[in-house]
Amino acid sequence: MANAALAFGGVAVVIAIGYVVRRFEVVGPEAERILSRLTLLVGMPGLTFVVLARADPTVLLSSYSLAMIAPIVLTILVTVGALMTQARVRRSPTALAVLGISTGFTNSGNIGIPLSVSILGTTSFLAPSILLQVLVLAPVAMGIATAAAHEGGPQPWWRRVLRPFATPVVPAALLGGTVMLTGVEIPDAVLMPADLLADASIPMLLLAFGMSLRGARPLGPLRTDTAVVLIPLVAKLVLLPLATLGFGLLLGFGGLELLALVVIACLPSAQNMYAIASSYTSFGAVVRTVVLTTTVLACPFAVLAAGLLG
């Protein structure tokens, strides 16, 4: 568990640096918003393209992928349905999408990789989750967010359809997916700019998240928007792991594969969702609470799963 502790510790340190930078006014109050926007519109497209361009397409066609992806889709749909009962959220399609997707968009990178190595001994089990996130969840969330942000008067249907494709992460996903499916080999030298942007995206997200904690009450939304916070929290921490366990058993998995499915389902919500929520909705504080709470509880939940199934 030392590697797992180091993974969570490393994330905490970078978030703390972001907080300190704002606390001592090394940067101004606009820095967090600007950094989040840069990550969403520049860093995330690079990360999306690199992950897809180097992925193995056969990983999406396995029963293991079905056992991982189906519970995520189910959890997102159940979360959105539950949130539809909340009038304030129902009025914002972007908030519904971001809050729902936050239950399935997990921190597979800087926490998932070390945690998988420490508990499972390999990172190969993460592939379906990462591909689902960069190929589907990120483009859908950004597409809905940008489409809603540009709503105005009557517009031609084709403009509404094409607007999400103007978001950099969507064409990056399509281009990366095309490279993956066609098997085109791209030299590392050509991929270097995308690699640099990909490497920068996660630290920028963590720094921006830390900056957002300056002057904030991270658990405040639990009192002011209790139901809106608890719905995605319960879905992420309880429903997703249990649904994954059920799908895994139903499809006949056991041993290390079943353990991998449940441990990966326990990973915390990713900071990407906070960046989108704070940029395009009024629910940034709610998503920040979800991300922070699941990050704190993810390690104990993953260790518990390992103890019960290992």
HELIX and SHEET records of a PDB file:
HELIX    1   1 ALA A    2  ARG A   23  1                                  22    
HELIX    2   2 ALA A   31  LEU A   38  1                                   8    
HELIX    3   3 THR A   39  GLY A   43  3                                   5    
HELIX    4   4 MET A   44  ALA A   53  1                                  10    
HELIX    5   5 PRO A   57  LEU A   61  5                                   5    
HELIX    6   6 SER A   63  LEU A   83  1                                  21    
HELIX    7   7 ALA A   87  ARG A   90  1                                   4    
HELIX    8   8 PRO A   93  ILE A  101  1                                   9    
HELIX    9   9 GLY A  112  LEU A  120  1                                   9    
HELIX   10  10 SER A  124  LEU A  126  5                                   3    
HELIX   11  11 ALA A  127  LEU A  132  1                                   6    
HELIX   12  12 GLN A  133  LEU A  137  3                                   5    
HELIX   13  13 ALA A  138  ALA A  149  1                                  12    
HELIX   14  14 TRP A  157  LEU A  162  1                                   6    
HELIX   15  15 ARG A  163  ALA A  166  5                                   4    
HELIX   16  16 VAL A  169  THR A  182  1                                  14    
HELIX   17  17 ASP A  188  SER A  212  1                                  25    
HELIX   18  18 PRO A  221  THR A  224  1                                   4    
HELIX   19  19 THR A  226  VAL A  234  1                                   9    
HELIX   20  20 ALA A  235  LEU A  239  3                                   5    
HELIX   21  21 LEU A  240  LEU A  250  1                                  11    
HELIX   22  22 GLY A  255  ALA A  265  1                                  11    
HELIX   23  23 GLN A  271  TYR A  280  1                                  10    
HELIX   24  24 GLY A  284  LEU A  309  1                                  26    
END                                                                             
